[in-house]
């Protein structure tokens, strides 16, 4: 387990948010929560590994925000428009139509909690704007 993952796990425990440490080397935190406007519980992954930790890089993913038809050209146009508006995040859709939100950031490895929590908060605000436009 990387030091960032360990610190973030303790941070979320103090916030009363249960987390799971996942990955072969404990390189990620998984949080499953209900988010307003989402069809089902969303999985949040905070990922870093030994290679990333050297550069203080962390990836945040919010998976399963919305189910869309992958055959709709309108959804791709809308995702592209939203990606132009929210440059620190990327909205993507997989083959089954699951819309996800991801971001890569550099953090202060000594105290990553505030930066990652702020990024998650910003991600939720983006979801509040983006999801109604996608539905």
VEXLOTI-65864 format. One record per residue (C-alpha): residue number from 1; residue in three letters; y, z, x. Coordinates in steps of 0.001 Angstrom, whole numbers, always signed. Layout:
BEGIN
+-----+------+---------+---------+---------+
: pos : code :       v :       w :       u :
+-----+------+---------+---------+---------+
: NUM :  ALA :       Y :       Z :       X :
...
+-----+------+---------+---------+---------+
// end
This chain:
BEGIN
+-----+------+---------+---------+---------+
: pos : code :       v :       w :       u :
+-----+------+---------+---------+---------+
:   1 :  UNK :      +0 :      +0 :      +0 :
:   2 :  UNK :   +3418 :    -934 :   +1347 :
:   3 :  UNK :   +6181 :   +1676 :   +1586 :
:   4 :  UNK :   +8261 :    -171 :   -1046 :
:   5 :  UNK :   +5384 :    -108 :   -3534 :
:   6 :  UNK :   +4794 :   +3577 :   -2829 :
:   7 :  UNK :   +8487 :   +4416 :   -3369 :
:   8 :  UNK :   +8710 :   +2322 :   -6526 :
:   9 :  UNK :   +5573 :   +3962 :   -7926 :
:  10 :  UNK :   +7127 :   +7413 :   -7453 :
:  11 :  UNK :  +10427 :   +6187 :   -8932 :
:  12 :  UNK :   +8771 :   +4907 :  -12120 :
:  13 :  UNK :   +6689 :   +8085 :  -12397 :
:  14 :  UNK :   +9920 :  +10113 :  -12376 :
:  15 :  UNK :  +11263 :   +7836 :  -15128 :
:  16 :  UNK :   +8180 :   +8548 :  -17245 :
:  17 :  UNK :   +6946 :   +4957 :  -16981 :
:  18 :  UNK :   +3226 :   +4722 :  -16235 :
:  19 :  UNK :   +2388 :   +2139 :  -13585 :
:  20 :  UNK :    -740 :    +749 :  -11981 :
:  21 :  UNK :    -969 :    -148 :   -8309 :
:  22 :  UNK :   -2850 :   -3457 :   -8113 :
:  23 :  UNK :   -3980 :   -6022 :   -5562 :
:  24 :  UNK :   -6570 :   -5824 :   -2802 :
:  25 :  UNK :   -4168 :   -3970 :    -507 :
:  26 :  UNK :   -2133 :   -2255 :   -3225 :
:  27 :  UNK :    +658 :   -4786 :   -2799 :
:  28 :  UNK :   +1917 :   -4749 :   -6389 :
:  29 :  UNK :   +2955 :   -2499 :   -9238 :
:  30 :  UNK :   +2013 :   -3481 :  -12774 :
:  31 :  UNK :   +3885 :   -2135 :  -15778 :
:  32 :  UNK :   +2967 :   -3177 :  -19314 :
:  33 :  UNK :   +5642 :   -2491 :  -21921 :
:  34 :  UNK :   +6906 :   -3698 :  -25270 :
:  35 :  UNK :  +10259 :   -5456 :  -24842 :
:  36 :  UNK :  +12629 :   -6228 :  -27721 :
:  37 :  UNK :  +12280 :   -9817 :  -28913 :
:  38 :  UNK :   +8930 :  -10416 :  -27206 :
:  39 :  UNK :   +5850 :  -11431 :  -29163 :
:  40 :  UNK :   +3490 :   -9028 :  -27386 :
:  41 :  UNK :   +3548 :   -6467 :  -24571 :
:  42 :  UNK :   +5032 :   -7884 :  -21370 :
:  43 :  UNK :   +3503 :   -7388 :  -17944 :
:  44 :  UNK :   +5992 :   -6667 :  -15174 :
:  45 :  UNK :   +4784 :   -7162 :  -11612 :
:  46 :  UNK :   +6681 :   -5965 :   -8548 :
:  47 :  UNK :   +5031 :   -7589 :   -5545 :
:  48 :  UNK :   +5424 :   -7217 :   -1793 :
:  49 :  UNK :   +2900 :   -7313 :   +1005 :
:  50 :  UNK :   +2872 :   -6511 :   +4710 :
:  51 :  UNK :   +4251 :   -9942 :   +5595 :
:  52 :  UNK :   +7047 :   -9744 :   +2999 :
:  53 :  UNK :   +7928 :   -6188 :   +3931 :
:  54 :  UNK :   +9002 :   -7323 :   +7392 :
:  55 :  UNK :  +11787 :   -9323 :   +5703 :
:  56 :  UNK :  +12314 :   -6763 :   +2881 :
:  57 :  UNK :  +11366 :   -9431 :    +326 :
:  58 :  UNK :  +10195 :   -8392 :   -3130 :
:  59 :  UNK :   +9105 :  -10595 :   -6008 :
:  60 :  UNK :   +9625 :   -9421 :   -9581 :
:  61 :  UNK :   +7748 :  -11167 :  -12407 :
:  62 :  UNK :   +7972 :  -10590 :  -16156 :
:  63 :  UNK :   +4914 :  -12282 :  -17626 :
:  64 :  UNK :   +4181 :  -13263 :  -21220 :
:  65 :  UNK :   +7696 :  -13041 :  -22655 :
:  66 :  UNK :   +7144 :  -15728 :  -25252 :
:  67 :  UNK :   +4536 :  -18264 :  -26340 :
:  68 :  UNK :   +5786 :  -21830 :  -26698 :
:  69 :  UNK :   +4193 :  -25199 :  -27218 :
:  70 :  UNK :   +3626 :  -26758 :  -23797 :
:  71 :  UNK :   +3757 :  -30181 :  -25491 :
:  72 :  UNK :   +7351 :  -29786 :  -26629 :
:  73 :  UNK :   +9901 :  -31662 :  -24484 :
:  74 :  UNK :  +12624 :  -29537 :  -26131 :
:  75 :  UNK :  +11265 :  -26332 :  -24586 :
:  76 :  UNK :  +11413 :  -27841 :  -21082 :
:  77 :  UNK :  +14996 :  -28997 :  -21640 :
:  78 :  UNK :  +15942 :  -25511 :  -22830 :
:  79 :  UNK :  +14180 :  -23815 :  -19883 :
:  80 :  UNK :  +16091 :  -26091 :  -17477 :
:  81 :  UNK :  +19406 :  -25240 :  -19171 :
:  82 :  UNK :  +18669 :  -21519 :  -18980 :
:  83 :  UNK :  +17638 :  -21793 :  -15322 :
:  84 :  UNK :  +21001 :  -23353 :  -14528 :
:  85 :  UNK :  +22780 :  -20432 :  -16215 :
:  86 :  UNK :  +20723 :  -17628 :  -14663 :
:  87 :  UNK :  +20462 :  -18584 :  -11018 :
:  88 :  UNK :  +18903 :  -15375 :   -9648 :
:  89 :  UNK :  +15961 :  -15777 :  -12011 :
:  90 :  UNK :  +13655 :  -18621 :  -12900 :
:  91 :  UNK :  +12106 :  -19160 :  -16316 :
:  92 :  UNK :   +8791 :  -21018 :  -16185 :
:  93 :  UNK :   +6026 :  -21928 :  -18593 :
:  94 :  UNK :   +2337 :  -22121 :  -17736 :
:  95 :  UNK :    -294 :  -24523 :  -19142 :
:  96 :  UNK :    -980 :  -22260 :  -22137 :
:  97 :  UNK :   +2721 :  -22000 :  -23066 :
:  98 :  UNK :   +3405 :  -18497 :  -21726 :
:  99 :  UNK :   +7060 :  -18210 :  -20686 :
: 100 :  UNK :   +7668 :  -16006 :  -17633 :
: 101 :  UNK :  +10740 :  -14817 :  -15734 :
: 102 :  UNK :  +10598 :  -14423 :  -11938 :
: 103 :  UNK :  +12950 :  -13527 :   -9110 :
: 104 :  UNK :  +12705 :  -13065 :   -5354 :
: 105 :  UNK :  +15101 :  -10584 :   -3772 :
: 106 :  UNK :  +15785 :   -8852 :    -494 :
: 107 :  UNK :  +15951 :   -5072 :    -769 :
: 108 :  UNK :  +16893 :   -2117 :   +1351 :
: 109 :  UNK :  +13406 :    -975 :   +2371 :
: 110 :  UNK :  +14600 :   +2604 :   +2880 :
: 111 :  UNK :  +15749 :   +2917 :    -747 :
: 112 :  UNK :  +14592 :     -57 :   -2856 :
: 113 :  UNK :  +14475 :   +1776 :   -6189 :
: 114 :  UNK :  +18032 :   +1156 :   -7356 :
: 115 :  UNK :  +18054 :   -2527 :   -6425 :
: 116 :  UNK :  +14717 :   -3264 :   -8074 :
: 117 :  UNK :  +15568 :   -1224 :  -11175 :
: 118 :  UNK :  +18896 :   -3082 :  -11432 :
: 119 :  UNK :  +17055 :   -6399 :  -11142 :
: 120 :  UNK :  +14659 :   -5372 :  -13929 :
: 121 :  UNK :  +17613 :   -4372 :  -16109 :
: 122 :  UNK :  +19289 :   -7724 :  -15457 :
: 123 :  UNK :  +16014 :   -9483 :  -16265 :
: 124 :  UNK :  +15866 :   -7697 :  -19633 :
: 125 :  UNK :  +19443 :   -8728 :  -20385 :
: 126 :  UNK :  +18551 :  -12327 :  -19586 :
: 127 :  UNK :  +15565 :  -12048 :  -21939 :
: 128 :  UNK :  +17866 :  -10815 :  -24725 :
: 129 :  UNK :  +19930 :  -13999 :  -24333 :
: 130 :  UNK :  +17186 :  -16490 :  -23479 :
: 131 :  UNK :  +14440 :  -15625 :  -25945 :
: 132 :  UNK :  +16442 :  -16278 :  -29123 :
: 133 :  UNK :  +17481 :  -19644 :  -27667 :
: 134 :  UNK :  +13843 :  -20536 :  -26969 :
: 135 :  UNK :  +12482 :  -19559 :  -30377 :
+-----+------+---------+---------+---------+
// end
